Amino acid sequence: MEYREFRKDDYDDLKRLVAGLQEFFVQMDDEYREFSNVDEGKYLDEIIGDAESKNGKIYVAVDNGNLVGFVQGVIIEKDDLQHVPQRDGWIGLLYVEDRYRNKNVGNELMTRMREFFRSENCDSVKLFCSSANVGALEFYKKVGFEVSNVELKLKESL
């Protein structure tokens, strides 16, 4: 297994993974059903654009020449009256194909991203995770994350 930074020639293979991520979201939680209508190419362009414009990175896991997982992260700096000044690494997305889960691929991708954030002097690493994504919540806790904030939502019929 090889772990490295995303390259432009990975685009089509990463697009395939993004389509798998979209399908996973839709299957996990009905709230994401509209996600299946999002063009994976446009979504991938946004993922790449965010990494480029927000001092971030995308790391990929490659097995026998094929991408099998990826992590995208960005750096967000807060220095305003509403926040304590800080420089946070944010995990935007982490996805590993089913057949590679529980084989340390996600952990290795997270390690690469955490090392990058450390090299950029980030104060912390943060992420959002759907409460419906129980497997991911367990994984993130296993690699050291703690629940910090809880978002509550009230669905209204308008």
Secondary structure as GFF3:
##gff-version 3
##sequence-region A 1 158
A	DSSP	beta_strand	2	5	.	.	.	ID=ss1
A	DSSP	three_ten_helix	8	10	.	.	.	ID=ss2
A	DSSP	alpha_helix	11	28	.	.	.	ID=ss3
A	DSSP	three_ten_helix	30	37	.	.	.	ID=ss4
A	DSSP	alpha_helix	40	53	.	.	.	ID=ss5
A	DSSP	beta_strand	57	63	.	.	.	ID=ss6
A	DSSP	beta_strand	66	78	.	.	.	ID=ss7
A	DSSP	beta_strand	86	96	.	.	.	ID=ss8
A	DSSP	three_ten_helix	98	100	.	.	.	ID=ss9
A	DSSP	alpha_helix	105	119	.	.	.	ID=ss10
A	DSSP	beta_strand	124	127	.	.	.	ID=ss11
A	DSSP	alpha_helix	134	142	.	.	.	ID=ss12
###
